[in-house]
Structure formats: C-alpha cells, structure tokens
C-alpha cells in the first residue's frame, strides 16, 4: 500500500442524515477483535503464564505497551460507565499500589530482565487521584521492572478539577509526555445535570502547563447527548475548546444504559436531547472542527494535521487498541489493575473486576486474571481486516492474500455479498482488488466493520453495545 494513495484518502466526511438514520443501530467499537464480550471465563494460571513465556522471538524484540487501571475518583460523574471506586480516602490508593506492585513483580519474574516499553497509559477512574508521592511510587515500580524508551508515548488521563500546574510539572518529571483532559461540556447547566462542574480556567491551566513542561500532545474529551445539551450549547463549548487548541479532540456519543451503570439513573431522561438533536449536534460539530483545521481520524476522533495520529493515518501506520487510536505498530500489551485488558501474542486476558477479588487473588500469589481468549487464524485475519477499515477506510486484497495465504474474494464471499446493499447506498466502493469506504460511509464505519465480525452472525452475546451514531 503506497503512502501516496493513502494521502489521497485523507478523511473527508459526507454527512447523509437519511443513510445515518437508516443504518444506525448498536454495535462494537472494535477496540479489539474479537470483542471483550467474547472472552471466556475460567482463564487458568497455567495457560496465562504459558502465554507470557511463549512470546515469539519477534515479539521479544518489539517494545511492550503497558496499561495501568487506577479506579479511584473523588466524586461521581453521572454519565460515567468506567470501572471506578468513589472515595476521598487517599490511603486506599496506598493499599492498591501495594497489590499493583505485587502484580507487576509477578510479570517481572516471568519476563526477561526489564523488557523495553514504548507506550504506557494510566487510565481510570482518575489517575490524578493519586498524590505526587503515590505517582512517584508507581513509576518507580514501572522503572524497576521495565525499560521505558526515550522516544516512547507515556500518557495519563487528567481531571482538571483536582490538579494544577505543579501536578503537571511533576508528571513531566516522571516521564509523561501526553495527556487526555476530561471536559465533556463547558455549559454550566449541563455540568450540574451530570455532576461535573469544571471551569474553563481550570482546564486552561492544565493545558497551558502541559505545553510549558514539554508534553508532546494534549487531547480533550467531549461528550454529546448529555442532558440539557442543545446544538447551540455544544457549538459554544467547541468554540471555547478551539481557543485552547488541543492537538486531539475526542467527541464521544453518550450511551444511556442506566440498567448497566447505576450512576446514570440519576440523569433525568426527559432532559436528554432527542435523536434528531443529537444528529444536529454531531453534524454541526464535525463541520465546526474540520473548518478549524482538524482532521477526522475516524469515528469520534479528530486531530490537527501535524499530530502523530493524522501523520500515522496518512502513512498507513494507524492502529486501534483498547485505548482507542494509536500511532504505534501492534505489540504486546500488558495490563495491570482491576478489570484491565491485555494482549500477548494471539491471546487476550482480562483481570477480575472488583477490588475484593483482585486483592484475594494476589494474596494467593496468583495472577488476578479472570477471562481470556486465544485467537484462531480466522480471528487474526478478521482482526486485520477490521483494523484496516477502522483506521484507513480501505482494504486491499493482495496483502491479505499474500500474508494469510487466502483468496480474499473466496474466503470472504459471504461478507462481500453482504456489502452489496452498502455499495448500492454509496457507503462503500467494491472492485476486484479492494474495498473503499466512501465519504458517506465513514460516519457508519462500525456498520461496515460489523459485516466482517464472524461472531455477530454465528454466536449470540449478552453484551449491550453502544449506539453506532
């Protein structure tokens, strides 16, 4: 695949409301394939250890990616669907770090001495719930067992309500060079409705500090579909965000699932914007962001043209993993803490989801793993196809035929037949050697990717997927 051809495919979106309404439904976000709801319970200690020990020679030469789940928050945001623990007791983080240290040590005992790491991400919860000393302690543990590479990506999620410039300076001294800043909405009425009151000044302080202390990229998170939002109010929020000039902007669709996430039961459903208003918000937001110079990377992510995400997409190197879009090549991901999900070779694993189970497993000197899945050859192939669609909006057949020893049209005959209605509707273009998602289809990329999901047609799931748009 040539760099020139991909550059010509720089994402442009054609917002066709009729098609979006017709195709809209629910489906996976494809941060992994197979998706996490397909993982099986009962992952044994022996099989997980064997997976770690059997990393291929090629994988051993590639730097790792690390993820740490830090579940604590000071306050509850009503929209939140993350695995979190609401507390103001910082001592609970000390206990958690004790066990997190033990888990890292268990991996360190099995892996070669201080494996190289090119990516690290602290998520939650609220990672900045931890004090300066606690964050220092965590990074000391990481550096004891791993070798962080000089030009790696080391990111952390920030709640501007709880930190100031001195915390950003401390994070920079620990090696962090990327941050994701939660905003969601600047409108005071919306903030009160979701119990997250955050001033623009608090947000500006951490973003300006990030630039002052050498952070390479700042991303902000916004949500549309929250109570009391209107097209005009969200447009005003985005106008204020653009003044901050973040490198990346994520505009997520709020998924109201109160039966699954208890805090959402505090949201007044009568105050949620209608489906029509949500489409207005999305369409206006895309126009507003692209006119301001941002590139629509895919789904709900935007980036400035010189940001690493946009560059990676133009060069055909964009990836998608559990943290969303990524600039690094696919590599083994080790995940630590409650509910975290990792991938080693062709195997996924997920830790137990409660503190009680997490502590109990580690007290028994066991890995706190609960579920997992080892990919088949078909899984690996479909994963690559879905990655190409989600990241590049295009699949060329010949590389798959050479790499997987298949005849693409024969192997995916059923899928290509299922694509025909999308071809007729102008969502995709199909020829003898490629599939190309059109400008109309890019808003419905998850619908296109779902056609190649073998599990959706053959195996039922209890998962409650989010709305596509």
C-alpha positions in Angstrom: 0.0 0.0 0.0 1.6 3.2 -1.1 1.9 6.3 1.1 0.8 8.4 -1.8 -2.5 6.5 -2.2 -3.3 6.8 1.5 -2.5 10.5 1.5 -5.1 11.0 -1.2 -7.6 9.2 1.1 -7.3 11.9 3.8 -10.7 11.6 5.6 -13.5 13.7 4.3 -17.0 13.0 5.6 -20.3 13.4 3.8 -23.0 13.6 6.5 -26.0 11.9 4.9 -28.7 12.1 7.5 -31.1 9.7 5.8 -28.4 7.0 5.5 -27.2 7.5 9.0 -30.8 7.2 10.4 -31.4 4.1 8.3 -28.2 2.3 9.2 -27.9 3.5 12.8 -28.2 0.8 15.4 -25.9 -0.7 18.1 -22.6 -2.4 17.7 -19.0 -2.8 19.0 -16.4 0.0 18.9 -13.7 -2.5 17.9 -11.0 -1.6 20.3 -10.3 -5.3 19.9 -11.3 -8.2 17.8 -12.7 -10.5 18.9 -14.5 -8.0 21.2 -14.2 -8.4 25.0 -17.7 -9.8 25.4 -16.4 -12.9 23.6 -13.8 -13.6 26.3 -14.4 -16.9 28.2 -14.4 -17.2 32.0 -12.0 -19.5 33.7 -8.6 -18.4 32.3 -6.2 -20.6 34.2 -2.9 -19.5 35.9 -1.0 -22.1 33.9 -2.3 -21.0 30.5 -1.7 -17.3 31.3 1.8 -18.0 32.4 2.5 -20.2 29.4 1.3 -17.4 27.1 3.7 -15.0 28.7 6.6 -17.4 28.4 5.8 -18.2 24.8 6.2 -14.7 23.4 7.6 -15.1 19.9 11.2 -14.1 19.2 9.8 -11.3 17.0 7.6 -10.0 19.8 10.6 -10.1 22.2 12.4 -7.7 20.0 9.4 -5.3 20.0 8.8 -2.9 22.9 5.8 -3.5 25.0 2.8 -1.4 25.8 1.7 -1.1 29.4 -1.7 -0.1 30.8 -2.5 0.6 34.5 -6.1 0.9 35.7 -6.4 3.3 38.7 -10.0 3.1 39.7 -10.4 5.8 42.3 -12.4 9.1 41.9 -13.2 11.8 44.4 -16.7 12.4 43.0 -19.2 10.6 40.8 -19.9 11.8 37.2 -23.4 10.6 36.4 -22.7 9.7 32.8 -19.7 7.6 33.6 -19.6 3.9 32.6 -16.0 3.2 33.8 -15.0 0.7 36.5 -14.5 3.1 39.4 -14.5 3.5 43.1 -15.8 6.7 44.7 -13.8 7.7 47.8 -12.0 10.7 49.3 -9.6 8.4 51.3 -6.2 8.5 49.6 -5.0 5.7 51.9 -7.0 3.3 49.7 -4.6 4.1 46.9 -1.7 3.1 49.0 -3.2 -0.3 49.6 -4.0 -0.6 45.9 -0.4 0.3 45.0 0.8 -2.5 47.3 -1.1 -5.0 45.3 -0.3 -3.4 42.0 3.4 -3.7 42.9 2.9 -7.3 43.6 1.2 -7.9 40.2 4.0 -6.1 38.3 6.6 -8.2 40.2 4.8 -11.4 39.1 5.1 -10.4 35.5 8.7 -9.3 36.0 9.6 -12.7 37.4 8.4 -14.4 34.2 9.7 -11.9 31.6 13.3 -11.2 30.5 15.0 -8.6 32.6 13.5 -5.1 32.2 11.7 -5.5 28.8 11.6 -2.4 26.6 8.4 -0.3 26.7 7.4 2.2 24.1 3.9 3.0 25.3 2.4 3.5 28.8 -1.1 4.7 29.7 -2.6 5.4 33.1 -6.4 5.3 33.0 -9.3 5.0 35.4 -11.1 6.2 37.4 -9.0 9.3 37.9 -5.2 8.6 37.8 -4.6 12.0 39.3 -6.5 10.9 42.4 -3.0 9.7 43.4 -0.8 12.1 45.3 2.6 13.2 43.9 4.3 10.6 46.2 1.9 7.8 45.1 2.5 8.6 41.4 6.3 8.6 42.0 6.0 5.3 43.8 4.1 3.8 40.8 6.6 5.0 38.3 9.5 3.7 40.4 7.9 0.3 40.3 7.5 0.6 36.5 11.1 1.6 36.0 12.3 -1.2 38.3 10.8 -3.9 36.0 10.7 -2.2 32.6 12.9 0.0 30.4 11.0 3.0 29.1 12.3 4.0 25.7 13.4 7.6 25.2 11.0 8.4 22.4 8.0 6.4 23.8 4.5 7.6 24.4 3.6 7.9 28.0 0.1 9.2 28.7 -2.2 9.9 31.6 -5.8 10.9 32.0 -6.3 14.2 33.8 -9.2 15.7 35.8 -8.5 19.4 35.7 -10.7 20.0 38.8 -8.2 18.1 41.0 -4.8 19.3 39.7 -2.9 22.4 39.0 0.3 23.4 37.1 2.5 21.9 39.9 1.0 18.4 39.3 1.6 18.7 35.5 5.2 19.7 36.2 5.5 16.6 38.5 4.0 14.3 35.8 6.6 15.7 33.3 9.4 14.9 35.7 8.1 11.4 35.9 8.4 11.0 32.1 4.8 11.6 31.0 4.6 13.4 27.6 0.9 13.0 26.6 -2.3 13.7 28.4 -6.0 13.3 28.0 -8.0 16.0 29.6 -11.7 15.4 30.5 -14.0 18.3 29.7 -17.3 16.7 28.4 -19.1 20.1 28.3 -18.4 23.7 29.4 -22.1 24.6 29.8 -22.9 25.2 33.5 -26.4 23.7 33.3 -25.1 20.6 31.6 -22.3 20.3 34.1 -24.8 20.4 37.0 -27.0 17.9 35.4 -24.2 15.3 35.2 -22.5 16.3 38.5 -19.2 17.5 36.9 -18.7 21.2 37.5 -15.5 22.3 35.9 -14.4 25.8 34.9 -12.8 26.8 31.7 -10.0 28.4 33.7 -9.2 25.0 35.5 -9.0 23.4 32.1 -6.8 26.1 30.5 -4.4 25.9 33.5 -3.5 22.3 32.9 -3.3 22.5 29.1 -1.0 25.6 29.3 1.1 23.8 31.9 1.4 20.8 29.7 2.8 22.9 26.9 5.1 24.7 29.3 6.6 21.5 30.6 7.1 19.8 27.3 4.1 17.5 26.8 4.1 16.4 23.1 0.3 16.1 22.8 -2.8 17.2 24.6 -6.1 15.5 23.9 -9.5 16.6 25.2 -12.6 14.5 25.7 -16.1 15.8 24.9 -19.5 14.0 25.1 -22.6 14.8 23.0 -26.0 13.5 24.0 -25.8 14.7 27.6 -28.9 16.2 29.5 -29.8 19.8 28.6 -27.4 19.9 25.6 -28.6 21.7 22.5 -26.9 22.2 19.1 -26.2 25.8 20.1 -24.8 24.9 23.5 -22.4 22.3 22.2 -21.3 24.6 19.4 -20.4 27.2 22.1 -18.5 24.5 24.1 -16.5 23.6 21.0 -15.8 27.2 20.2 -14.3 27.6 23.6 -12.3 24.3 23.3 -10.9 25.5 20.0 -9.4 28.5 21.8 -7.4 26.0 23.8 -6.0 24.5 20.6 -5.7 20.9 21.8 -3.8 18.5 19.5 -6.6 15.9 19.5 -10.3 16.0 20.3 -12.5 13.0 21.1 -16.2 13.6 20.7 -18.0 10.7 22.2 -21.6 9.7 21.9 -23.2 9.4 25.4 -24.6 5.9 25.8 -27.5 6.0 28.3 -27.5 2.5 29.9 -28.9 3.0 33.4 -29.7 -0.7 33.8 -26.0 -1.3 33.5 -24.4 1.8 35.0 -26.1 2.8 38.3 -24.9 6.4 38.4 -26.8 7.1 35.1 -30.0 6.5 37.0 -29.5 10.0 38.5 -29.8 11.5 35.0 -33.3 12.8 34.1 -34.1 11.0 30.9 -36.5 13.8 29.9 -33.6 16.2 29.7 -31.7 14.1 27.2 -31.6 15.6 23.6 -33.7 13.8 21.0 -32.1 11.6 18.3 -32.7 14.4 15.8 -31.0 17.0 18.0 -28.1 14.6 18.6 -27.6 14.3 14.8 -27.7 18.1 14.6 -25.0 18.3 17.3 -22.8 15.7 15.5 -23.2 17.3 12.1 -22.5 20.8 13.3 -19.6 19.6 15.4 -17.9 17.9 12.5 -18.3 20.9 10.3 -17.0 23.2 13.1 -13.9 21.1 13.9 -13.0 20.4 10.3 -13.4 24.1 9.4 -11.0 24.8 12.3 -8.4 22.6 10.6 -8.9 19.3 12.4 -8.8 16.0 10.5 -11.5 13.4 11.2 -9.3 10.4 12.0 -12.2 8.0 12.4 -15.4 7.6 14.3 -15.2 10.2 17.0 -11.5 11.3 16.9 -10.1 14.5 15.4 -6.5 15.7 15.3 -4.5 18.6 13.9 -2.8 17.7 10.6 0.7 17.6 12.1 -0.3 15.5 15.1 1.1 12.0 15.2 -2.3 10.4 14.7 -3.0 12.3 11.5 0.5 11.6 10.3 0.2 7.9 11.1 -3.1 7.6 9.2 -1.6 9.3 6.1 1.3 6.9 6.2 -0.8 3.8 6.8 0.5 3.1 10.3 -2.6 3.9 12.3 -3.7 1.2 14.8 -6.6 0.7 17.1 -6.5 -0.8 20.6 -8.1 -0.6 24.0 -7.0 3.0 24.4 -8.5 3.9 21.0 -6.5 5.0 18.0 -2.7 4.6 18.3 0.3 5.6 16.3 2.5 2.6 17.3 2.6 -0.8 15.5 0.7 -3.6 17.1 2.6 -5.0 20.0 2.1 -7.0 23.2 0.0 -5.1 25.8 0.4 -5.9 29.5 -2.4 -4.6 31.6 -2.4 -4.2 35.4 -5.1 -3.5 38.0 -8.8 -4.3 38.3 -10.7 -5.0 35.1 -7.8 -4.2 32.8 -7.4 -6.0 29.5 -4.1 -7.0 27.9 -3.0 -8.9 24.8 0.1 -11.1 24.5 0.7 -12.7 21.1 -2.6 -14.1 19.9 -4.2 -14.2 23.3 -6.3 -11.6 25.2 -6.8 -11.6 29.0 -8.8 -9.6 31.5 -8.4 -9.1 35.2 -11.1 -9.6 37.8 -13.4 -6.6 38.2 -13.6 -5.9 41.9 -11.0 -4.8 44.5 -12.0 -7.7 46.7 -11.3 -10.3 44.1 -8.2 -8.5 42.9 -6.7 -8.5 46.4 -7.8 -12.1 47.1 -6.1 -13.4 44.0 -2.9 -11.7 44.7 -3.0 -12.8 48.4 -2.9 -16.3 47.0 0.2 -15.4 44.8 -2.0 -15.8 41.7 -2.3 -13.6 38.6 -5.6 -11.8 39.0 -6.8 -12.9 35.6 -10.4 -14.0 35.1 -11.3 -14.2 31.4 -9.5 -14.6 28.1 -9.4 -15.7 24.5 -6.8 -17.1 22.2 -7.4 -16.0 18.6 -7.8 -18.5 15.8 -6.3 -18.0 12.4 -9.7 -16.7 11.3 -9.8 -14.3 14.2 -6.4 -12.9 13.4 -7.4 -12.4 9.7 -10.7 -10.7 10.5 -9.0 -8.5 13.1 -6.6 -7.3 10.5 -9.4 -6.5 8.0 -11.4 -4.7 10.7 -8.3 -2.7 11.7 -7.8 -1.6 8.1 -11.4 -0.5 7.7 -11.4 1.4 11.1 -8.1 3.0 10.6 -7.6 3.5 6.8 -11.1 3.2 5.4 -9.7 0.8 2.9 -8.8 -2.9 2.4 -6.5 -4.0 -0.4 -6.9 -7.7 -1.1 -3.4 -8.7 -2.3 -1.6 -8.0 1.0 -4.1 -10.3 2.8 -3.8 -12.9 0.2 0.0 -13.0 0.4 0.1 -12.7 4.2 -2.7 -15.1 5.1 -2.5 -17.5 2.1 -6.1 -17.0 1.1 -8.1 -15.9 -2.0 -9.8 -12.8 -0.5 -13.0 -13.0 -2.7 -13.5 -16.7 -2.0 -12.7 -16.5 1.8 -15.0 -13.5 2.3 -17.6 -14.4 -0.3 -20.5 -14.1 2.2 -19.2 -10.7 3.5 -18.7 -9.3 0.0 -22.3 -10.3 -0.8 -23.5 -8.6 2.4 -21.7 -5.4 1.3 -23.7 -5.1 -1.8 -26.6 -3.1 -0.2 -24.0 -0.7 1.2 -22.5 -0.4 -2.3 -25.9 0.5 -3.7 -26.4 3.1 -1.0 -23.0 4.6 -1.7 -21.3 3.7 1.6 -18.6 1.6 0.1 -17.0 1.0 -3.3 -16.0 -2.5 -4.2 -13.8 -3.6 -7.1 -11.7 -6.7 -7.9 -8.9 -5.9 -5.5 -10.1 -3.5 -2.8 -12.9 -2.2 -0.6 -13.1 1.5 -0.1 -15.3 3.3 2.5 -16.7 6.4 0.9 -17.1 9.8 2.4 -20.8 8.9 3.2 -19.7 5.6 4.7 -17.1 7.0 7.1 -19.8 8.1 9.5 -21.0 4.5 9.6 -17.6 2.7 9.7 -18.7 0.5 12.5 -21.6 -0.8 10.4 -19.1 -1.7 7.7 -16.7 -3.4 10.1 -19.5 -5.4 11.6 -20.0 -7.3 8.4 -16.6 -8.9 8.9 -17.3 -9.8 12.5 -17.7 -13.6 12.4 -19.1 -13.7 15.9 -22.0 -11.4 15.3 -23.5 -13.9 12.8 -22.6 -17.2 14.5 -22.6 -16.6 18.2 -25.1 -14.8 20.4 -23.8 -12.4 23.1 -25.3 -10.8 26.2 -23.3 -7.6 25.5 -25.2 -4.3 25.3 -23.4 -2.4 22.6 -23.4 1.3 22.3 -25.3 3.2 19.6 -23.4 3.5 16.3 -24.1 7.2 16.0 
